[in-house]
Every structure is written in structure tokens, then in C-alpha cells.
Amino acid sequence: MDIDFSVVLVSLVAFCGMLWALDSVLMKKGRLQAIADYQATRAKGRSEAEVAEAVAELGREPLVIEYAKSFFPVLLLVLVLRSFLMEPFQVPTGSMIPTIEVGDFILVNKFAYGVRLPIIGTKLMDVDDPQRGEVMVFIPPHENKYYVKRVIGIPGDTIRYEEKTLYINGEAMPQELVGPISVDTSIGELPGTLLMETLNGVRHPVQHIDAAAGNRSRTTWVIPNGHYFMMGDNRDNSSDSREWGFVPETEIVGKAVAIWMHKDPGLHLPNFSRNQRIK
């Protein structure tokens, strides 16, 4: 079961803040009154050390309140950074190979496409719109989890994908042959081809399986307003907009900007061998 960390983080911040507020409004007054009563009736004749010890004991916060006040600013800072600036995300699938590999930890710029409220995703401020060629993290229309793909079509575009060639508004996107490769699939390695594709000035690698059919059931799409067409760089091994449709603007999470750590599946230590910007 996937855990929505945003919900957990917001809940923890709210819980700690509520305890802090409850203590400030109600419980703290009781402690201060107990100290005042002690000093008025029981402090006479006692040494300064005894009085100080008693006052400290009467004014001591409950342990749960102490923890809540300690954790609240830290959790709030993490929430703000994660919700509005940068969020780390581990890539679990190979749909973006060779650009992003399984086990890569990427940084997602949450500010790039506008400031949004955590959990509900309501946009508070516009910053910029996704552009063709950028790598974007989003929630697809068919599943409530993060996906990472490349932006292929923006509102108003006509996208056509036939014989392993991408056409945008009737123009074929330039492809440069790199050479033959082996492509990992669910049935083992298959011969494939690596190319460099240029999309809106962004030169990036894509790969194909030589034996895979060039066409799917549908090859042409017109992108409606407020929606985007996404595809993986692993063109024949990617579940993307060719299957489940367009991504609404309301489900955008952010722009993938860098790989900062990598961990191979299984009992392997993380490493920084793949640190790089994402193009």
C-alpha cells in the first residue's frame, strides 16, 4: 500500500500545533496558577533552592507537550520545503530509461509550475507552464500515485506517433541514431535501438525495442486546454498518455530537475554515481 507522505506530514504538523495551542490556552494557565498558589502559601520558610525546585516541578510541561513544541517547527519547515520548493522522489520503474533508471532518486521542483497547497493541489500562484521536452512528475488520471514522464504535447498540440517517430503539429521530431542496444523487458533482454531526439531544443535519449510494433491502437491525439500529453523515453516499455490519456493541469506535481542519488534494487547501499541534471 502506498503511503501519502504529504497527508502524514500535514497531520503531524496539525497535531503538534494543536497540542501546542491547547497547552498555551488552557494547560499553561493551570501550571502558572499552581506556582502562584505555592509561592503564596507554601514557599515561606523554605530555602531558595527548595522553592526553585518546587517551582520548576510545578511549571514542567507534560512530556507530550514538550515533544510537540520541539517537533512542530522542524515538521513545519519540512512541510514548507517539500510542498512549495523541492521534493525527493524515488523512481520505481524503467519507463524513463535511459534518462532516468530504476532506483534513481530525483529532485522535483515544486515551484516551477506554480505554488500549490499540499494534498488538495489548489494553485495559489502561477509561475510557469510545462514546456515540451521537460520531465514532469504528476498524478495520472487512472491511478493515485506519482508518475514521471516527459512532456510531449501541450494544450492545442496535435500529437502523432507512428513507426517509432514522433510528430508534433505535423512535424517529425529530429532523431539521430546512436546505435544498437539491449533493452531490459519483462521477458528478458531484447535487441533495441538508442537514438537522440530533439524536442523543443531539448536533446535527450530515447530507446526502442526493435521487435515491438511501431503502432498502438491509436496514433493521433489533439490536446485539450488545461491538459498535457506525456510519454516515457523508453518508448516501447512505458505506460503513458498513449494508453491512459491526458494529464490535467490540476494533477501536476512539479518539474524533475536532477538525479541526486541512486540505489540498486535489493540489499545495496545508495551511491552518488549518477548525480546529474535531468534533460
C-alpha positions in Angstrom: 0.0 0.0 0.0 1.4 3.4 -1.0 1.6 5.9 1.9 0.8 9.5 1.0 3.6 11.3 2.9 2.0 14.7 2.3 -1.1 13.6 4.3 1.2 12.2 7.1 3.3 15.3 7.3 0.3 17.7 7.3 -1.4 15.5 10.0 1.7 15.6 12.2 2.1 19.4 11.8 -1.6 19.9 12.7 -1.4 17.5 15.7 1.8 19.1 17.1 0.4 22.6 16.5 -2.9 21.7 18.2 -1.2 20.4 21.3 1.0 23.5 21.5 -2.1 25.7 21.2 -4.0 23.7 23.7 -1.2 24.0 26.2 -0.8 27.7 25.6 -4.6 28.4 26.0 -5.5 26.0 28.8 -2.9 23.9 30.5 -0.2 26.6 30.9 -2.6 28.7 32.9 -3.1 25.9 35.3 0.7 25.5 35.8 1.2 29.2 36.4 -1.7 29.3 38.9 -0.2 26.3 40.8 3.1 28.2 41.0 1.4 31.3 42.3 -0.5 29.4 44.9 2.7 27.6 46.1 4.6 30.9 46.4 1.7 32.5 48.3 1.1 29.7 50.8 3.9 27.2 51.0 7.1 28.9 50.0 7.5 30.7 53.3 10.3 29.4 55.5 11.8 27.3 52.6 15.2 27.8 51.2 15.7 29.4 47.8 16.9 26.1 46.4 13.8 24.3 47.6 11.5 27.0 46.2 13.2 27.0 42.9 13.0 23.2 42.7 9.3 23.2 43.6 8.5 26.0 41.1 10.4 24.1 38.3 8.5 20.9 39.0 5.1 22.7 39.1 5.9 24.5 35.8 7.2 21.5 34.0 5.4 20.7 30.7 3.9 17.3 30.1 6.3 15.2 28.0 3.9 15.0 25.1 3.7 18.8 25.0 7.4 19.2 25.2 7.9 16.8 22.2 5.1 18.6 20.3 6.7 22.0 20.8 10.1 20.6 19.8 8.9 18.8 16.6 6.5 21.4 15.4 8.9 24.0 13.9 11.0 21.2 12.3 8.0 19.5 10.8 6.6 22.8 9.6 9.9 23.6 7.9 10.0 20.2 6.2 6.3 20.7 5.1 7.0 24.1 3.6 10.2 23.0 1.8 8.6 19.8 0.5 5.3 21.4 -0.5 6.5 24.6 -2.2 10.2 24.2 -3.1 11.7 20.7 -3.5 10.5 17.2 -3.0 12.6 14.0 -3.3 11.2 11.1 -5.2 12.5 7.6 -5.9 11.8 6.2 -9.4 10.5 2.6 -9.2 10.1 1.7 -12.9 12.1 1.8 -16.1 9.7 3.8 -18.3 12.2 6.8 -18.5 15.3 4.7 -19.3 17.9 5.7 -20.4 17.3 9.2 -18.9 16.2 8.0 -15.5 17.0 4.5 -14.3 15.2 2.3 -11.8 16.4 3.3 -8.3 17.3 6.8 -9.1 16.3 9.4 -6.5 15.3 12.6 -8.2 14.6 16.2 -7.0 11.3 17.7 -8.1 11.0 21.4 -8.3 7.5 22.1 -6.8 7.8 25.9 -7.5 8.5 25.6 -11.3 4.9 25.3 -12.4 3.2 27.3 -9.6 2.7 27.3 -5.9 0.1 24.7 -4.8 -1.5 23.8 -1.5 -0.3 20.4 -0.2 -2.7 17.4 -0.5 -5.5 19.2 -2.4 -3.2 20.7 -5.0 -5.1 24.1 -5.4 -2.8 26.5 -7.2 -2.1 29.7 -5.2 0.2 31.4 -7.7 1.2 31.0 -11.3 4.9 30.7 -12.1 5.3 29.0 -15.5 3.6 26.3 -17.6 5.2 23.0 -18.6 7.1 23.1 -21.8 7.7 20.3 -24.4 10.8 18.3 -23.6 10.7 18.9 -19.8 10.5 15.9 -17.5 7.5 16.3 -15.2 6.1 14.5 -12.1 2.3 14.2 -11.9 -0.6 12.1 -10.9 -2.1 10.2 -13.9 -5.9 10.1 -14.5 -6.1 6.3 -13.8 -4.0 5.9 -10.6 -3.4 7.9 -7.5 0.4 7.8 -7.4 3.3 9.8 -8.7 4.4 9.2 -12.3 7.4 10.7 -14.1 7.4 11.2 -17.9 8.5 13.7 -20.5 6.1 16.5 -21.6 5.4 15.8 -25.3 2.3 17.8 -26.0 0.9 21.0 -24.6 -2.6 22.4 -24.9 -3.6 22.8 -28.5 -1.0 20.4 -30.0 -1.7 17.6 -32.3 0.5 14.6 -31.5 1.1 11.7 -33.8 3.3 8.7 -33.1 3.8 6.2 -35.9 6.6 3.8 -36.9 8.5 4.9 -33.8 8.6 8.5 -35.0 7.1 11.4 -33.0 5.2 14.1 -34.9 4.1 17.4 -33.3 1.7 19.5 -35.3 2.6 17.6 -38.4 6.4 18.0 -38.0 8.6 15.0 -37.3 10.9 15.5 -34.3 14.6 15.1 -35.3 16.2 11.8 -34.3 19.9 10.9 -34.5 20.9 7.2 -34.5 23.3 6.3 -31.7 23.4 2.6 -32.2 22.1 -0.9 -31.2 21.5 -1.7 -27.5 19.9 -4.4 -25.4 16.6 -3.4 -23.7 15.5 -5.0 -20.5 11.9 -6.2 -20.6 9.6 -8.4 -18.5 10.6 -11.3 -20.7 14.3 -10.7 -20.7 16.7 -8.6 -22.8 15.7 -7.8 -26.4 17.6 -6.1 -29.1 16.8 -2.4 -29.4 18.0 0.9 -30.8 19.2 4.1 -29.0 18.6 7.5 -30.5 18.9 11.1 -29.6 15.7 13.0 -30.1 15.4 16.8 -30.1 12.2 18.2 -28.7 11.7 22.0 -28.4 15.5 22.4 -28.3 15.9 19.7 -25.6 18.2 16.9 -26.9 17.6 13.7 -25.0 18.0 9.9 -25.4 15.1 7.6 -26.3 15.2 3.9 -26.9 13.1 1.4 -28.8 12.6 -2.4 -28.9 13.4 -3.4 -32.5 10.8 -6.2 -32.5 8.0 -4.1 -30.9 5.2 -3.0 -33.2 5.5 0.6 -34.3 1.9 1.5 -33.8 -0.6 1.2 -31.0 -4.4 1.2 -31.4 -4.4 5.0 -31.6 -1.7 7.1 -33.2 -3.1 10.7 -33.2 -4.2 12.9 -30.3 -5.4 16.5 -30.0 -4.5 18.0 -26.6 -7.4 19.9 -25.0 -7.0 23.1 -22.9 -5.5 22.5 -19.4 -4.1 19.1 -20.3 -0.7 17.6 -21.3 0.5 14.6 -23.2 3.2 12.6 -21.5 5.5 9.8 -22.8 8.4 7.8 -21.4 11.8 7.8 -23.1 11.7 4.0 -23.0 9.1 4.3 -25.8 8.1 0.6 -26.2 8.1 -0.1 -22.5 6.2 2.9 -21.0 2.6 3.2 -19.7 1.8 6.8 -20.7 -0.7 9.1 -22.3 -0.9 6.8 -25.3 -2.7 4.3 -23.0 -4.5 6.3 -20.3 -4.9 9.8 -21.9 -4.1 13.3 -21.0 -2.8 14.7 -17.7 -4.9 17.6 -16.3 -3.1 20.7 -15.1 -4.6 20.2 -11.6 -2.6 17.0 -11.2 0.9 18.4 -11.9 3.3 17.9 -9.0 6.5 19.6 -10.3 9.5 19.6 -12.7 12.1 16.8 -12.3 15.4 18.7 -12.3 18.2 16.4 -11.0 19.2 12.9 -10.0 20.9 13.2 -6.6 21.3 9.6 -5.5 20.9 6.1 -6.8 20.2 2.7 -5.1 20.1 -0.5 -7.0 17.2 -2.9 -6.0 17.9 -5.3 -3.2 20.5 -5.1 -0.5 22.7 -2.4 -2.0 23.9 0.8 -0.4 22.9 4.1 -2.0 25.6 5.8 -4.1 26.1 9.1 -5.9 27.5 7.7 -9.2 24.5 9.0 -11.3 24.4 12.6 -9.9 23.4 14.8 -12.8 20.9 17.3 -14.1 17.8 15.9 -15.9 17.5 16.9 -19.5 
